[in-house]
Amino acid sequence: MNIESFIWGICDDVLRGLFKQHEYGDVILPFLVLRRLDCVQEEHKDDVVKLYNELKDKFDDPSDIIHTKLGINFSNHSRYDLRRLVNEPSKLNENLYEYLRSFSPNVQDIVQNFGLQKHIDKLEENDSLYILVEKFSEVDLHPSKVDNHLMGSIFEELLRKFSEMSNETSGEHYTPRDIVNLLVSLVFSPEIDELSKPNKIVSLYDPCCGTGGMLTVGKNWIKENISKDVEVNMFGQELNPQTYSICKSDFLITNEQPENIKLGSTLSKDGYQDTNRKFDYMICNPPYGVSWKKDEKYVKNESKELDGRFSVGTPRTSDGQLLFLQHMISKMEPSGSRIGVVFNGSPMFTGDSGSGESEIRKWIIENDWLETIVQLPDSMFFNTGITTYLWIVTNKKSLDRKGKIQLIDGSSYFGISKKKLGDKRKEITKESLNEILNSYLKFKNNEISKIYTNSYFGYTKVQVEQPVIENGEIKRLKNGDPKPDTKLRDHERIPLSKSIDEYYETEVKQHLPDSWMDRSKDKPGYEINFVKEFYKYQPLKKSESIKESLFDLDKEIRKNLEELNK
């Protein structure tokens, strides 16, 4: 059975006209999760019910005992599952609520965060609940039939389509697996020797984990490419209750630790603050160009704390990407961590010297944490065609990389997607991934790889003054100094690699002999102009060549018109 076709069939047959399109996901996704949980626990269902009835009078909640005895992670002690519910259609609503209440506590959190009640009541009132439950009861979602990788892909594809229906902002998108594969390859490949050590246990964290897809890909990459013996403990936090519930349910089904997934805004309430938890590896695709106004009070307050996550500075409230990177840096192990994050272009250049963005870049670069930035092709995401970049940040640079930053232009390394998915028209093929990865690992200057010292991206913004001139004379202050003309005030951005005085004499003073620098207004800044570093001059075509091309185009158009008129 094609699961996606099955789902859209339900949308057409049951939900259309009753719910708005953007509400479909609020019904479909919870029932997908419930049916998958049913399928997993089916073989233990009767034993669970029997044990519960034996223990219910002895314990307030015998779930843990039941789980231990049967070797399972969750349970439902009602006699119902979705299949059995349809056998009593007259009591469907009542029995469904009993079924939902009967899940073990570790599933109750999932059910509650789906917010199903209002939708169930609406379906019941419109005589549609039975057919919905009946349809879901017929599909087999057991992991032996639909493995976790496929199920995760189905969830992400549905979320993508539902988000399109609700016109969600372009910054809220799910990360295609080809991008995640490249990201984790860059994060983990230099760690092969470290991860190959016996009895290795590592932590992997995503502060905007969504359905947990990036975490799963990261863990699988380690298992498949380094060693199956590495114990990878996954951690995450998610703002959206729906995607949080999907992620947590997947962790239950796959025998992970669902308590490691936290609900809430990472920016305003770090789910791991109380334990001061640090992580070995971190991967993330934070929202692009999305306001953090809701978190502003908490972020600003923490920025005033000497050891707060955001004490170095905060970006403008219209874009919180750099806040997530600051958060992840605060989670680095003193012994060394590696971070891989997906950004748009804004974190590289937005904000002048002295701005929050520039101060954050300054902090990261001067601490020698920024290792590599990789430019991806455009049209790589489902909901936007913008160009994106992979940042690798670490406090454990190899000796040859210390004090240096590598830029890699991967914009031409892609294949054309066989199937157009939203705005995604390109994909990173295996060959493209290997080309980019090899360029990264070799750490050499070439056509697509440029290596710079950290200071290369720094500059000092110097204020240049010119005097007020009245009647051909320089007007002076009481102390004899020239009075600056604010209308003529200008600024020069002088690279850190150059002497400010020498630059001023050669580039400014000879053109403006009466000018001077106000060095009390000096402001250091950092900016990464990626496009400039890889710009290739293309000479203009000669007029004769342009004329010839236009003549050829005219001939082609005339020929096509003649064929159409035949």
N, C-alpha and C positions, 0 to 999 in steps of 0.2 A: 504493500500500500504506500502510495506517495503521501507522506504526512502533510506537506504543505497544501496539496490539492484537497485533502480531507478537511483541513482547517478552513480554507476559503469556501469550501462547500457548506460548512456550518455557518459561516458568516452570511452567505447568500440565503440559506434556507431558514435560519433561525433568528439571526440578529438584525438583518436588514429591515429597516423601517421601525424597529423597536429601539435600537440604539443608534447614536451617531457613529460615523465611521471611526472617529478618534477614540471611541469608547470600546471598540471591539476587543482590544488587548486586555482591558480590565476584566473581561469575562473569559476569553480564550486562554490566556496564560495561566491563571490559577487552576483551571480545569485540566490543562495539560500536566501541570505539576501534580495535581491530585491523582490523575490517572496513572502517572508514572510511579508515584508512591504506592498505589494499589498493586500495580504489576510486580513491584519489587517484593512487597510483603505477602503476596498471594499464597505462596507455599507455606507460610507460617501463620496464616490468618486464623485457622481453627485452633491451633495450639495457643495463640495469644488470647483468644476469647476464653478458652478453657482455663488457662492459668489466671487470668484476670478475675474470673468468677470465684476461683479458689482463694485468691489473696485479697480481694477488695475489702472484706470485712476486717482484715488484720492490719492493713496499711492504708494510709491516706492516699498514697500514690505508689502502686507497686510496679510502675514502669521500669525502673532500674533493675529490679529483681527479674522481671520478665525478660528484659534485654540480655541480661547476663546468662540466664538459663538457656535461652534460645540462640544466643550468639548473634543478636541483631542490634541495629543502632536506633531504631524507632519502631513504633507500633500504633495500631488503632484497635481498641478493645471492644468496639461496637460489633454487632454481628453483620454490619453492612459494609459493602464497598460499592463502587458505582454500579457494578453489574447487579448486585443484589438489591440495590435501591429501586431499580426499574421493575422489580417483581411485585412491588406494592405501590402502584401509581396513585392510589387514593390518599396515601400518607407520605407522599414523596417529600414535600416541604418539611414536615415534621421530622421525618427520618434522616433527611439530609443534614439538618442542624445537629441531630444526635451524633451522626457520623463525624461531623466536623469537630464537635466538642470532645470526641473520644480519642483523638490523637494524643500521643505522648507529649509532654511539655516542650520538647525540642522541636516539635512540628507546630505546636500552637502558635509560636511566634511567627512562623511562616504564614500560616492561615490568616492570622489577625492582620498582618501587614499587607495582605492582598485586598482587604476591605471588601469582601464578597457579599456581605449581607444585603446591602441595598440592591445589588444586581440580581441576587437570588429571588428576592421579593418581587422585583419587577418582572422577572421571567415567569414566576408563579402567577402573578396577577394577569398576565397576558397569555396564559396557557401554553407557554413555550419551555418551561423548565423540564418537563418530561422528555421531550424530543432532544433537548440539549444533552441531558444526562445519558439518555439512551445511546446517542451517537458517540459520546466519549467512552462509554462502556464497551464499545465494540472494537476499539483500536488497541493493539498490543504495543505498549511502550516499554516493555521489559528491556534492560540493557543488553540482553542476549540478542534481541531483535533490532533495537535501535541503540547503538553504542553511545557512550558519553560524548565523544567528539561530534558525532552526527547530531545528537540531541542539542548540544551546545550551539551548533551552527544553525539549527532550526529555530531555536529561541532568538538568536541574534538577528536572523533574517526577518522573523516576525516582528521583533522590536523595531527593526529598521523601517519596515513597511508601515507599522502603526505610527511611528514617529513622523513619517512623511504625511500620513493622513491628518495628523494633528498640527502640522506646520510648525514643528519644533525648530528652534534656532539651529543654524548651521553648525554651531559649536558643539552641539550635542549629538555625537555620532559614535558608532561602534567601530572598533578598530579591525579592519580586514586582516585575516589570518596571515596573508603574505607579508604584511608590514610587521606583524608581531613576530613572525619567524625570523625576519632580518634583525629586528631589535634584540631578541634574546640571543641570537647568534653573536652579535656584537658584545653583549653583556657577558656571556658565558665562555666564549671561545678562548680568551686569554687565561681562563681559570681551569683549564683541563688538568694540569698537574695538581692543583690544589684540590679539585673536586674528585680526583682519582685516589686520594688517600683513603686507607681503610677506615671503616666505621664513620664515614663522613656524614655529618648532620648539618643542614643549612636551612636558613629561613628565607622565604621569598614573600615580598609584600607589595600590594597595589592599593594606594590610598583612594582610588576612584575605580573600584574593581568591577562595577557593572554586574554582569552575570558570571564573572569569574573566568572568562575566556582567556585573558592574557596570562593569568596565573597558571591555568591548566597547560597552556602551550609551553610556558617556561619550564614547568616541572617535567613535562614529557620530553622536552629537548634535552634536559640533563640526563634523563633515564635512557634515551635512545642514542645519544651522541657521546656520552661520557661513561656512565655506569648505572646499571639498574640497582646497585647496592646503595647509592646515595639516598639518604633520607631527606626528603624535601618537605618542610612544613610550610604550608601556605597561610598567609594572613591578608586581610583586606578590610576595606571600609567602603560603604556605598550610601549615597544620599537618598536615592530613589527607593521607596519601600517595595515596589514591585520587582525591580531587578535584584534588590537585596534578597527577597524571598526566593527568587529563582536560583541565585547563587548558593544560598544556604541549603536549599533542598538538594541541589547537585552535590554539595559536600556530604550531606547525609547519605545519599545513594552510593557515592563512591568511597565511603568509609574514610573520608577526611574528617577534619575537626570543625564542625559548623560553628562552634563558639568562637572560632578565630575570625569570623566575619562580623564586623560591627556595623550598626545602622546609625546614620547621621552625617552631618557635614564635617568633613575632615578639618576644614579651616576653623570652624567655631568650636568644635569639640573633638579633639583627637581621641579616638577610641582606645588608644594605648598610652595615654598620658599618665594614668594612675600607676601603671607598671613600669613606666619609662622604658618601654621595649625598644630595642634596637634590632636592625635587620641586616643580614649579609648581602642580600640582593633586593633591588626594588625596580619595578617597571610600572609605567603609568602613561595614560593618554588623557590628560586633563581637558576639560572643556575649553574651546578657543573663543576669545572675544565675548565671554559670558560674564555679566556683572556679578560682583561679590558683595553687593550692597547689603544683602540679608546677613552677611557675616561681618560687616564692617565694624560694628561695635566691639565684637570679640577680638577681631584681628588688630584693631587699633590699640585696644587695651593691652594685648599681649606684646605689641610692638614697643611699648613703653617699658617692658620688663627687660632687665639687662641680659638675661639668658633666655628670653623668649624666642620662639621660632622666627618671628618677623622683626626682631630688634634692629636689623641692619637697614631696613626700609620696606616700604610697601609700594606696589605699583598703583596706577590709576584704577579706580573702582570698576571700570568698564571691562577689565581683563585680568583674571586672577591666575594665569598660567604660572608666573614666577612664584606665587605664593605656594603652590603645590611643590615646586622644586625646593624652596626653602624648607618646607615641612619635611621633605624626604631627606635633605641634607642633615636635618636635626636628628634623623633616625639612623645615621651612619654609625656603624660600630667603630670604636676607637682603633681596633685592630685592622680595620679596612672593610669597606663596602663598595659595591658597584651599582650605579643607577642608570637605567635607560628610560628616557622619556620622549614622547612625541609632542612636538610643538609646531605652531605655524611660525611665520617669520618674525612676528612682533617681539618676542623676548630678546632677539638679537640686536634690535636697533631702536625700539620705541623709547622715548624719553631722553632729554638732553642731559648734559653733565649736571650733577646735583640732584636729579630726579630720583624717585624711588627705584625705577627700573635700572638706571645707570649705576646706582649704588649697589644694587643686588649683583649686577654683572661684575662690578669692581671687586666685591667681596668674594665671589666665586672664583674669578680669575686670579686675584692676588693670593688666594689660598691654594692655588694650583690644583683645583678640583676638576676643571673642565678639560676633558681629554680629547673628545672628538665631536664634530657635528657633521652629519651626513644629510645632504639635500636629496629628497625623494622626487620622483617625477610628479607632475601635477595630475589631477583626475584620478587619485588613488583611493579616495574615500567615497562612500555611498551618498552622502548628503552634501558634499561640497567639492568643487574642483580646484581648491587652493593648493598651493605648494606647501609641503610640510617638511619638517626636519627632525632627525633623530639626534638627541643629545646623549652622550655618554659622560657621566660625571662620577668621579671616584676619588677617594682619599688614600688609594693604594696604587698610584701610578708606578709603572716599571721605571727603572733607572734612566733608560733612553728617552722616555717621554716626559720626564720631570722638567717643568718650566716651559713646556711646549703645548701647542694646540694643533690638532690635525683637522683640516677641512676636506671633506670628500664630496665631489660633485657626482652624485648618482642619478642625476635627472634624466640621463639618456639610457639608463639600464632598466628596461622593462619589456614586457610583451603586451600585446593587445588582448584584452579580456575576451574570451569566447562568448560570454554572455554579459550584456550591459546590465549593471545593477545600479540604478539611480545615476549618480554622476561618476561612478567608477567605470572608467574605460580602459585602464591600464592595470597591470599586475606585475609584481616582482617575480620573475621566473626563477627556477633553481639556478640557472646559468647566471642571471643577473645578480642574485644573492651572492653567489660564489665570487663574482668579479668584485663586488663592493667589499665583501669580507676579506678577500685576499689583499686588496689595496690597503685596508685598515691594518691587517696583521703585519704586512711588510713594512709599513711606516716609512715610506720613501716619497720624495717629491717626484711627481710625474704629472701627466696631463689631467688626471682627475683627483689627485691628492696634493694638497699644499700644507706644508708644516711651518708654523710661525712660533716665535717666542711669545710668551704671555703678554709682554709689554707692547707688542706690535699693535694690539687692539686698544691700547690706552692713549689718552690725549689729555692735554690741559687746555681748558677754555679760558682764554686771557681776554680781559676787557681792554679795548684800545680807545683812547680818548683823543679828541681834537679840540683846539681852543675856540672860544667865541671870538669872532673878529668883527670889530666895529670901526668903520671909517679907515679900513686898511690896517688897523692896529689890533694886536692881541689883547683882549680884555683880561685883567688879572684880579685875583682875590686879594684880600688884605695882607696875606702873608707873602704875596708876590708871585705865587704859583698861577699858572694860566687857568682861567675859568673854563671847565669842560663844557662843550656844546652837546647837550643831551641828544639833539637831533642827529648829530654826526657820530654818536657812539656806535661802536661796532665790536665784534668779537672774532678772535682767531682761534681755531682748534689746532693746537700744535702737538704733533705726535710725541709720546714720551721718549722716543728714541732720539729726539733732536733737542739741542740746546734752545731754550726759549729766547734767550738774548740774541743768539746768532740768527735764529729764524726771524725774529723781529727786525733785525738790522737788514737782512737780505730780502725779505719778502714784504715788509711793511714800510719801514722807515724811509727807504729810498723813494717810495711813491708818495708818502705823507710825511714830509720832513718835520712838520710841527707837531706830530702826534707823539703820544707817550702811552706806556702801559700802566694800568692801575693794578699792580700785582696783589693788592689786598683782596681783589675780587676773583682770584684764581679759583677755578673749580676743576678737579680731575673728573674724567669720565671714561667709560668704556663702551665700545660699540663694535659689532661684528658685521661688516658689510660683505656678506657672502657673495652677492652678485658681482661686486667690483673685483673680487679676487679671481673670479673665473671668467671675467668678461673677455671676449675675443672680438677684436675689431674686424668689422666686415666692410671693405671698401665699397663706396657707392658705385652703382653700375653706370657705365658711360651712356650718354644720351642715345648714341647709335644702337646700343644693345637694347635699351628700353623701347626704342622705336621699332626695332625688329621683332621684339616679343609681342608688342601690341598688334603689329601687322599679322603675325602668325595667329594670334588669338582672334582677330577679326575674321581671318580666313576660316578658322574652325567654327566660329559662330554661324557664318554664312552657310557653310556646308551642312551644319545641323539643321538650320532653318529650311534648307532646300529638301532635306530628307523628310522633314515633318510635313511639308506641303505636297509631297508626292501622293 
